């Protein structure tokens, strides 16, 4: 992340904290805001965040040894920090909620960058990443410089400067978000477009982002391991729309952009006073797609808006991507882009890495990489590839460990319904038993009437799984590699094993060509 000089006034990080009490020491300027004691640098503020596996308060002494000059602690963890008040000259500040305070302190340290940008947040179960990239491209191509943060990449100064997101996180922690926003301000950006996951919203990572536009894509059951119920999951996403009414007025228009094809839109609409702009393919809406046609792995449709209509050809496949285009168009309209600017932006959109990305190495069959890691996302991708495939449709995928287990048999059922042959493999098993995860997916395949060995196989080693499919694919077949996308590693236990799906696929295809 970009580094910025410490603020000259201590109040830059302290003044924004709600309910703060200075326990000991005096307010001091800090050189960084950290929540991991291993990243503490001399002069840093260390924020002790209670986590799911450990508690940051257990690392207060470690942070001090590394040079922290200020500690932000949570009031209800007093037994873990009270003794330090008489042992250190460092400033100790207690707050009711350390997660909220982390975002507030980071925003203060970086000078409140979100208040100097038009900030657009995109939430939903599927479609967030592509929609973020589409919106940023539309704004940029219309002369409205935009930075973006997505599960795929970050950019503070244009697409050409983007770097891949290697964190395995859709929405970063608050200090990284505020650092990126500050970098966008430094680079002269006018807008910031952020992917706002349910985790990021619930854990206050995007607090202090002063959102001007909230975009809803789709809602289906996901992340129930974290949220517990679909209602709580929906409520977490709803925070984005509530935040529209909390953010200050700027020189950009506020808007709630809603997918009218999804019944959950009514709920999100009820959460804000901001003007709404709806989009849809099937339902009545402000922005609509008419006469949608599939053209291989591209699409053509007529864009109908209050500003007029225009024909659009995009290098994106599937009705779901047409819907993402409509979301971006609706945002563009809310910000005053003309119909011509929107059409031109959509038609020049280059796509998103690892979103239905073809891998070409001279092989006689199609290979496509996609991040699809939920049942609905996998369904949408396979439904796009099915009519574009002359031969057999292969699916190679797994499911992440320590994540919503409901994905597993759901993805198995989808593959059983739509793929001709499935290769089950590791994704990120983490500390779960990889064989147990694969068996849960296999159970879904069997529910769809598929049989072991005849319709699917288990190849836990992901490289060998890709090799298995490539060696058996025939001319006219399509092999979908789903789940990893641009992620740079496979997490096995606590180890991050380096992995690049697209590079490995090219290597294996090159080997196949030499055989």
KOLVEXVO-783143 format. One line per field, with one value per residue (C-alpha): x, y, z. Coordinates in pm, whole numbers, plus 50000, padded with zeros to 5 digits. Example, Ala and Ser with C-alpha at 12.3 -4.5 7.8 and 13.67 -1.06 7.14 Angstrom:
<batis>
X (51230 | 51367)
Y (49550 | 49894)
Z (50780 | 50714)
</batis>
This chain:
<batis>
X (50000 | 50103 | 50282 | 50196 | 50369 | 50242 | 50001 | 50144 | 49860 | 49781 | 49412 | 49426 | 49364 | 49221 | 48962 | 48745 | 48711 | 48364 | 48337 | 48715 | 48880 | 49251 | 49358 | 49721 | 49987 | 49921 | 49794 | 50085 | 50126 | 50168 | 50352 | 50108 | 49783 | 49829 | 49605 | 49866 | 50150 | 50391 | 50345 | 50406 | 50677 | 50835 | 50587 | 50280 | 49933 | 49841 | 49468 | 49390 | 49100 | 48924 | 48934 | 48768 | 49073 | 49279 | 49257 | 49475 | 49492 | 49719 | 49980 | 49994 | 50336 | 50466 | 50344 | 50520 | 50843 | 50826 | 50798 | 50428 | 50378 | 49998 | 49757 | 49387 | 49209 | 48852 | 48687 | 48547 | 48895 | 49020 | 49188 | 49416 | 49535 | 49478 | 49816 | 49999 | 49881 | 50137 | 50415 | 50451 | 50481 | 50277 | 49938 | 49654 | 49307 | 49001 | 48700 | 48368 | 48432 | 48786 | 48670 | 48476 | 48767 | 49012 | 48824 | 48788 | 49155 | 49268 | 49041 | 49174 | 49536 | 49494 | 49305 | 48952 | 49016 | 48664 | 48528 | 48735 | 48606 | 48279 | 48259 | 48059 | 48003 | 47884 | 47732 | 47551 | 47611 | 47735 | 47845 | 48022 | 48368 | 48268 | 48032 | 48309 | 48540 | 48262 | 48172 | 48534 | 48588 | 48273 | 48371 | 48732 | 48640 | 48402 | 48678 | 48588 | 48910 | 48826 | 49023 | 48886 | 48923 | 48791 | 48856 | 49068 | 49271 | 49335 | 49412 | 49462 | 49557 | 49392 | 49359 | 49711 | 49848 | 49628 | 49783 | 49629 | 49461 | 49666 | 49495 | 49216 | 48989 | 48707 | 48710 | 49035 | 49073 | 49003 | 49365 | 49436 | 49111 | 49185 | 49541 | 49408 | 49153 | 49430 | 49639 | 49345 | 49319 | 49694 | 49659 | 49382 | 49101 | 48747 | 48576 | 48651 | 48462 | 48469 | 48354 | 48165 | 48126 | 47892 | 48198 | 48347 | 48023 | 47951 | 48307 | 48316 | 48597 | 48417 | 48309 | 48431 | 48406 | 48136 | 47946 | 47760 | 47626 | 47524 | 47473 | 47291 | 47348 | 47190 | 47100 | 47113 | 47210 | 47581 | 47825 | 47576 | 47873 | 47944 | 47604 | 47391 | 47074 | 46983 | 46813 | 47132 | 47329 | 47082 | 47097 | 47477 | 47454 | 47185 | 47439 | 47575 | 47241 | 47194 | 47536 | 47419 | 47215 | 47508 | 47768 | 47824 | 47708 | 47973 | 47981 | 47852 | 47497 | 47375 | 47191 | 47069 | 47114 | 46894 | 46845 | 46468 | 46491 | 46580 | 46296 | 46543 | 46567 | 46256 | 46426 | 46739 | 46531 | 46359 | 46686 | 46778 | 46635 | 46874 | 46709 | 46685 | 46777 | 46655 | 46783 | 46651 | 46630 | 46282 | 46114 | 46005 | 46299 | 46466 | 46748 | 46666 | 46822 | 46608 | 46664 | 46949 | 47152 | 47440 | 47733 | 47967 | 48145 | 48010 | 47666 | 47458 | 47154 | 46963 | 47017 | 46698 | 46729 | 46543 | 46811 | 46735 | 46829 | 47135 | 47268 | 47553 | 47800 | 48012 | 48291 | 48101 | 47889 | 47567 | 47252 | 47410 | 47685 | 47424 | 47271 | 47612 | 47636 | 47297 | 47410 | 47713 | 47495 | 47258 | 47550 | 47671 | 47329 | 47316 | 47646 | 47540 | 47708 | 47544 | 47399 | 47684 | 47944 | 47780 | 47752 | 48111 | 48231 | 48049 | 48173 | 48535 | 48533 | 48821 | 48681 | 48802 | 49089 | 48966 | 48604 | 48522 | 48879 | 48985 | 49325 | 49475 | 49777 | 49698 | 49488 | 49192 | 48943 | 48835 | 48972 | 48806 | 48904 | 48639 | 48622 | 48277 | 48271 | 47901 | 47625 | 47455 | 47779 | 47871 | 47524 | 47549 | 47889 | 47792 | 47470 | 47680 | 47926 | 47669 | 47531 | 47879 | 48018 | 47994 | 48135 | 48149 | 48143 | 48394 | 48394 | 48705 | 48649 | 48646 | 48512 | 48690 | 48736 | 48623 | 48365 | 47991 | 47951 | 47619 | 47811 | 47944 | 47650 | 47489 | 47780 | 47778 | 47412 | 47472 | 47763 | 47554 | 47278 | 47487 | 47833 | 47900 | 48197 | 48331 | 48677 | 48662 | 48976 | 49112 | 49037 | 49148 | 49083 | 49254 | 49240 | 48949 | 48990 | 49016 | 48862 | 48560 | 48504 | 48525 | 48287 | 48031 | 48047 | 48021 | 47704 | 47547 | 47653 | 47492 | 47173 | 47167 | 47184 | 47558 | 47782 | 48142 | 48395 | 48129 | 48037 | 48295 | 48630 | 48823 | 49173 | 49266 | 49596 | 49479 | 49760 | 49687 | 49315 | 49381 | 49614 | 49347 | 49088 | 49327 | 49455 | 49102 | 48931 | 48848 | 48818 | 48502 | 48500 | 48508 | 48699 | 48593 | 48845 | 48635 | 48698 | 49055 | 49060 | 49354 | 49418 | 49795 | 49790 | 49606 | 49565 | 49634 | 49632 | 49793 | 50033 | 49981 | 50107 | 50190 | 49939 | 49849 | 49560 | 49613 | 49989 | 49954 | 49690 | 49920 | 50211 | 50006 | 49861 | 50213 | 50323 | 50025 | 50118 | 50468 | 50349)
Y (50000 | 50357 | 50524 | 50873 | 51102 | 51123 | 51408 | 51699 | 51706 | 51423 | 51505 | 51374 | 51021 | 51089 | 51356 | 51125 | 50853 | 50819 | 50757 | 50766 | 50800 | 50877 | 50632 | 50735 | 50937 | 51236 | 51253 | 51220 | 51222 | 50874 | 50738 | 50458 | 50290 | 49913 | 49627 | 49349 | 49379 | 49227 | 49530 | 49789 | 50044 | 50297 | 50569 | 50369 | 50352 | 49990 | 49913 | 49600 | 49438 | 49135 | 48873 | 48541 | 48329 | 48556 | 48894 | 49190 | 49282 | 48982 | 49151 | 49494 | 49431 | 49302 | 49622 | 49833 | 49639 | 49710 | 50084 | 50167 | 50501 | 50480 | 50195 | 50187 | 49934 | 49817 | 49904 | 49558 | 49400 | 49595 | 49295 | 49260 | 49621 | 49794 | 49699 | 49858 | 50206 | 50217 | 50047 | 50249 | 50609 | 50523 | 50684 | 50444 | 50528 | 50314 | 50296 | 50108 | 49924 | 49875 | 49774 | 50098 | 50291 | 50128 | 50281 | 50617 | 50637 | 50536 | 50795 | 51062 | 50964 | 50991 | 51318 | 51196 | 51116 | 50987 | 51336 | 51454 | 51191 | 51072 | 50726 | 50446 | 50117 | 49798 | 49513 | 49187 | 48815 | 48800 | 49055 | 49297 | 49275 | 49311 | 49595 | 49781 | 49754 | 49855 | 50165 | 50276 | 50228 | 50422 | 50714 | 50712 | 50693 | 50988 | 51205 | 51146 | 50998 | 50702 | 50470 | 50133 | 49851 | 49503 | 49141 | 49126 | 49447 | 49795 | 50111 | 50462 | 50616 | 50440 | 50087 | 50079 | 50118 | 49846 | 49572 | 49239 | 49190 | 48913 | 48923 | 48663 | 48942 | 49103 | 49412 | 49509 | 49621 | 49987 | 50117 | 49970 | 50114 | 50460 | 50441 | 50360 | 50642 | 50882 | 50762 | 50833 | 51188 | 51233 | 51105 | 51353 | 51101 | 51234 | 50906 | 50589 | 50266 | 50003 | 49644 | 49632 | 49275 | 49170 | 49095 | 49436 | 49609 | 49406 | 49440 | 49819 | 49802 | 50053 | 50285 | 50640 | 50588 | 50857 | 50676 | 50882 | 50596 | 50247 | 49972 | 49643 | 49354 | 49028 | 48850 | 48477 | 48264 | 48289 | 48339 | 48197 | 48055 | 48417 | 48587 | 48300 | 48373 | 48513 | 48803 | 48898 | 48863 | 49097 | 49337 | 49352 | 49450 | 49700 | 49899 | 50033 | 50198 | 50329 | 50492 | 50709 | 50918 | 50947 | 51077 | 51451 | 51632 | 51672 | 51792 | 51456 | 51323 | 51068 | 50764 | 50418 | 50197 | 49887 | 49569 | 49563 | 49202 | 49099 | 49120 | 49223 | 49567 | 49684 | 49622 | 49814 | 50098 | 50136 | 50203 | 50540 | 50874 | 50897 | 50908 | 50562 | 50452 | 50106 | 49870 | 49541 | 49302 | 49166 | 49401 | 49762 | 49989 | 50322 | 50149 | 49838 | 49597 | 49500 | 49249 | 49074 | 48846 | 48612 | 48628 | 48352 | 48497 | 48845 | 49010 | 49260 | 49450 | 49774 | 50003 | 50192 | 50486 | 50808 | 50983 | 50775 | 50436 | 50295 | 49964 | 49813 | 49534 | 49423 | 49172 | 49008 | 48694 | 48603 | 48780 | 48834 | 49041 | 49237 | 49312 | 49427 | 49658 | 49804 | 49868 | 50059 | 50251 | 50347 | 50479 | 50672 | 50834 | 50925 | 51110 | 51298 | 51090 | 51116 | 50818 | 50835 | 50833 | 50530 | 50335 | 50415 | 50313 | 49980 | 49898 | 49972 | 49778 | 49526 | 49282 | 49168 | 48924 | 48570 | 48650 | 48410 | 48467 | 48236 | 48067 | 48023 | 47800 | 47646 | 47366 | 47226 | 47284 | 47593 | 47663 | 47932 | 48063 | 48213 | 48301 | 48140 | 48007 | 48008 | 47785 | 48076 | 48207 | 47859 | 47817 | 48144 | 48063 | 47711 | 47842 | 48079 | 47809 | 47539 | 47682 | 47797 | 47442 | 47194 | 46899 | 46820 | 47081 | 47011 | 47175 | 47170 | 47319 | 47278 | 47476 | 47682 | 47545 | 47744 | 47916 | 47865 | 47484 | 47534 | 47617 | 47264 | 47042 | 47340 | 47370 | 46993 | 46997 | 47279 | 47094 | 46779 | 46960 | 47156 | 47001 | 46679 | 46584 | 46729 | 46711 | 46782 | 46930 | 47156 | 47526 | 47659 | 47380 | 47575 | 47363 | 47147 | 46796 | 46839 | 46498 | 46587 | 46907 | 46716 | 46451 | 46722 | 46848 | 46491 | 46446 | 46730 | 46568 | 46241 | 46428 | 46548 | 46184 | 46170 | 45875 | 45854 | 45777 | 45779 | 46150 | 46292 | 46215 | 46339 | 46477 | 46678 | 46811 | 47107 | 47093 | 46725 | 46803 | 47051 | 46802 | 46528 | 46746 | 46874 | 46526 | 46399 | 46700 | 46663 | 46916 | 47121 | 47069 | 47349 | 47315 | 47559 | 47621 | 47772 | 47917 | 48048 | 48321 | 48553 | 48439 | 48393 | 48094 | 47787 | 47789 | 47445 | 47447 | 47782 | 47766 | 47977 | 47760 | 47979 | 47932 | 48110 | 47935 | 48103 | 48044 | 47680 | 47623 | 47763 | 47552 | 47232 | 47311 | 47376 | 47038 | 46875 | 47032 | 46883 | 46530)
Z (50000 | 49947 | 50237 | 50355 | 50602 | 50959 | 51028 | 51220 | 51474 | 51714 | 51673 | 51316 | 51441 | 51786 | 51710 | 51496 | 51760 | 51908 | 52283 | 52330 | 52672 | 52709 | 52982 | 53008 | 52831 | 52610 | 52251 | 52009 | 51631 | 51487 | 51186 | 51093 | 51197 | 51248 | 51361 | 51327 | 51578 | 51325 | 51098 | 51370 | 51290 | 51529 | 51619 | 51511 | 51660 | 51734 | 51738 | 51942 | 51757 | 51910 | 51634 | 51564 | 51641 | 51864 | 52033 | 51942 | 52311 | 52365 | 52145 | 52311 | 52462 | 52130 | 51962 | 52224 | 52181 | 51808 | 51871 | 51898 | 52074 | 52104 | 52178 | 52102 | 52324 | 52376 | 52706 | 52775 | 52742 | 53045 | 53217 | 52913 | 52904 | 53239 | 53389 | 53096 | 53194 | 53475 | 53283 | 52962 | 52847 | 52536 | 52493 | 52574 | 52450 | 52531 | 52300 | 52306 | 51978 | 51845 | 51496 | 51451 | 51600 | 51359 | 51065 | 51240 | 51335 | 50986 | 50823 | 51058 | 50998 | 50620 | 50639 | 50562 | 50194 | 50126 | 50182 | 49887 | 49643 | 49498 | 49655 | 49493 | 49675 | 49510 | 49711 | 49630 | 49629 | 49270 | 49010 | 49244 | 49090 | 48725 | 48814 | 49001 | 48701 | 48460 | 48663 | 48696 | 48321 | 48229 | 48449 | 48333 | 47963 | 48012 | 48158 | 48523 | 48670 | 48893 | 49115 | 49222 | 49474 | 49397 | 49483 | 49165 | 49163 | 49306 | 49119 | 49252 | 48918 | 48625 | 48491 | 48350 | 48704 | 48857 | 49065 | 49152 | 49488 | 49650 | 49990 | 49945 | 50073 | 49878 | 50099 | 50269 | 50629 | 50702 | 50711 | 50365 | 50230 | 50367 | 50233 | 49887 | 49905 | 50008 | 49713 | 49482 | 49617 | 49566 | 49208 | 49128 | 49105 | 49118 | 49207 | 49402 | 49326 | 49601 | 49628 | 49959 | 50081 | 50360 | 50576 | 50501 | 50591 | 50906 | 51035 | 50978 | 50722 | 50498 | 50777 | 50711 | 50333 | 50301 | 50023 | 49766 | 49552 | 49663 | 49404 | 49463 | 49222 | 49346 | 49667 | 49729 | 50028 | 50106 | 50395 | 50644 | 50836 | 50932 | 50930 | 51059 | 50860 | 50521 | 50699 | 50881 | 50557 | 50386 | 50679 | 50654 | 50288 | 50378 | 50581 | 50252 | 50174 | 50527 | 50500 | 50209 | 50453 | 50696 | 50452 | 50395 | 50085 | 49817 | 49458 | 49327 | 49314 | 49565 | 49435 | 49529 | 49221 | 49242 | 49042 | 48989 | 48867 | 49224 | 49480 | 49753 | 49588 | 49770 | 50104 | 50010 | 49868 | 50206 | 50386 | 50234 | 50135 | 49838 | 49493 | 49338 | 48986 | 48892 | 48624 | 48489 | 48198 | 48269 | 48519 | 48458 | 48541 | 48462 | 48274 | 48071 | 47825 | 47529 | 47249 | 47434 | 47207 | 47290 | 47048 | 47164 | 47467 | 47394 | 47410 | 47219 | 47347 | 47318 | 47614 | 47702 | 47943 | 48029 | 47819 | 47509 | 47367 | 47195 | 47066 | 47268 | 47194 | 47489 | 47534 | 47818 | 47801 | 47978 | 48091 | 48431 | 48267 | 48073 | 48413 | 48539 | 48237 | 48324 | 48683 | 48554 | 48307 | 48588 | 48793 | 48490 | 48445 | 48814 | 48771 | 48459 | 48186 | 47845 | 47662 | 47409 | 47686 | 47848 | 47523 | 47430 | 47775 | 47765 | 47417 | 47503 | 47831 | 47811 | 48066 | 48408 | 48466 | 48540 | 48463 | 48177 | 48063 | 47777 | 47796 | 47448 | 47397 | 47061 | 47212 | 47008 | 47290 | 47485 | 47835 | 48044 | 48389 | 48615 | 48983 | 49022 | 49379 | 49471 | 49332 | 49155 | 49005 | 48880 | 48731 | 48543 | 48398 | 48291 | 48135 | 47925 | 47820 | 47749 | 47420 | 47315 | 47345 | 47059 | 47254 | 47623 | 47898 | 48176 | 48520 | 48740 | 49084 | 49462 | 49758 | 50022 | 50371 | 50677 | 50460 | 50415 | 50388 | 50211 | 49895 | 49861 | 49778 | 49601 | 49361 | 49317 | 49218 | 48970 | 48810 | 48801 | 48615 | 48366 | 48317 | 48126 | 48344 | 48668 | 48823 | 49198 | 49349 | 49621 | 49633 | 49975 | 50224 | 50501 | 50819 | 50706 | 50570 | 50190 | 50127 | 50340 | 50140 | 49812 | 49945 | 50030 | 49671 | 49544 | 49749 | 49550 | 49223 | 49331 | 49423 | 49061 | 48944 | 48874 | 48955 | 49078 | 48803 | 48531 | 48562 | 48801 | 48959 | 49261 | 49203 | 49515 | 49374 | 49168 | 48913 | 48851 | 48827 | 48547 | 48379 | 48403 | 48224 | 47957 | 47870 | 47814 | 47655 | 47287 | 47003 | 47055 | 47433 | 47690 | 48018 | 48291 | 48569 | 48846 | 49189 | 49200 | 48938 | 49005 | 49362 | 49409 | 49642 | 49766 | 50144 | 50290 | 50668 | 50746 | 50453 | 50143 | 49859 | 49555 | 49274 | 48951 | 48777 | 48442 | 48439 | 48543 | 48276 | 48007 | 48131 | 48121 | 47779 | 47648 | 47787 | 47621 | 47289 | 47309 | 47381)
</batis>
